[in-house]
Amino acid sequence: MREDYEITIIGRQTIDAQTDEIQVDTLGDYTERGGAKYISYTEYADEAPYNGQLKVLKIENEDTVTMLTPGTPTRLVLEKGKRHKCLYDTGAGVLYLGVSTQSLKHDLSAAGGELCIRYTLDIDTQLSSSNEICVRLRKRDLFNK
């Protein structure tokens, strides 16, 4: 994977009126193939900082994004105005989650841009959390670094 883009991911999760926010700054790639746009990056866990896991966001159209972790069954489909049943690998096992997307906006191009999604997760139709994720891309200036 090339690392031609600076990527900032801001995630907010609300559970029982308690909101937590995380921010991840990393390097990754952006490509366009077959009418879809792809953002890929490596995510590192605090407990295993040298053992990264590839993450891919596939933007299929104006209303659908699929979050993938290659090599695992994780596949979250976020489609504006719809609920999907999805697999999520926790590392300790696989969960079936309901994913309902309230809003999805992006202005991505080879120059960079932003993708923002608001969605809820449910387990057996019981609300688990409300979530928001914003992914910002910026093309790196590789010649002036």
Secondary structure, 3 states (H helix, E strand, C coil): CCCCEEEEEEEEEEECCEEEEEEEEEEEEEEEECCEEEEEEEEEECCEEEEEEEEEEEECCCCEEEEECCCCCCEEEEEECCEEEEEEECCCCEEEEEEEEEEEEECCECCEEEEEEEEEEEECCEEEEEEEEEEEEEECCCCCC
